[in-house]
Amino acid sequence: MQTTQHVLFERSEMKDRHLVRKKIREHIANKAKLPILIFPEGTCINNTSVMMFKKGSFEVGGTIHPVAIKYDPRFGDAFWNSTKYSMMTYVFNVMTSWAIVCNVWYLPPMVKEEEEDAVHFANRVKAVIAARGGMSVLPWDGGLKRKKVKESFKEEQQKKYCQIV
């Protein structure tokens, strides 16, 4: 990994976001280094939606080169529903699939606008990716796959629903 210019850090440093952010900024500032590949959702879902992006990827500055990726499940489904299938079943299904077909769209580069914060920039990039891939935009993150929904989030959605009704 060191020969391919990965940004390396200890997992224990993840709690120190400033240190990780500093390492990424240093990497970006060095034009001799390759761009950084980041998956800002942090997880994958069922190929129909784009979830909330982690804002840290959009706080470091630099140019974002969005890529929309969408799997075509006709020959084999790359999505792993971990609540339904074990890891071994998933691996077996993928390995015995006819093919795993994936559409990839390289979108125009995007830069954070002057008045824009990291969250709005992330949402703008997410919307462009979702539109190109024909997917819907979700306002929550992948943590909902394994955790209960926070009461504050439920209340916020209930208020929005009440306004509609």
Disulfide bonds with the S-S distance in Angstrom:
none
